Amino acid sequence: DTDAKNSSAYLLTISAGQQWLELDDYAKPDRQRVRDLYLAYIGAMMRGTGLSAQDAEAAARTVLSIETEISAAQLTPLQSVDPDVTYNIMTLGEAQALIPQLDLAAQLRALGMAAPATVQVPNIAALKAVNEVLATRPAGEIRTLLRWHVLTGRASFLGQPWRGFDESFKRQRMELQADKPREREVTFEIAVLLFSPLSKLYVEAYFPESTRRDMTQMVGHIKDE
């Protein structure tokens, strides 16, 4: 990610995993409907991998249990955009000390990345919560969670029935009467997958060097005041 305090530099950000529901969905009693929909969604997807109905239901409850545990340490939406809360810069070794159950250096090597001198950990408490899960949960439960992350992260690309399960869950969760038009979903996915090159084309077309100089000068005046 771009360094929040130095736009000309990049930082490796180490975040605490994926959360598919909102924080309130995991914790508040009045969100039980969403949790029930989520359990049904996970169960349907897991059955599609060949699990029995009983094993798929157990897997769904494992996933929800682990995600709920980690969600308790997640930042609120307001906190997550507050640099004073999230701008936690440290060495890779210091980050490793927060999550000793996971070899960060090995992860970077597997990705073909050189170990950076410094990293950003937006949510220290959540990283510790993930470490606690890794330290205390059976290996089988961790494999179930990782299998779910891989499966649901690619659901929209897997065709039927996977895509249907994914669309049905999203529609029911948002209490919509029908799915979004296909062209809107395609446009959204293009924007997500091609964000960087599309942004570059936009800047080249609508943000010439003269505008850049004017904006830089204006920001400089604001900082001086």
Secondary structure by P-SEA (a helix, b strand, c coil): ccccccccccccccccccccccccccccccaaaaaaaaaaaaaaaaaaacccaaaaaaaaaaaaaaaaaaaaaccccccccccccccccccaaaaaaacccccaaaaaaaaccccccccccccaaaaaaaaaaaacccaaaaaaaaaaaaaaaaccccccaaaaaaaaaaaaaacccccccaaaaaaaaaaaaaaaaaaaaaaaccccaaaaaaaaaaaaaaaac
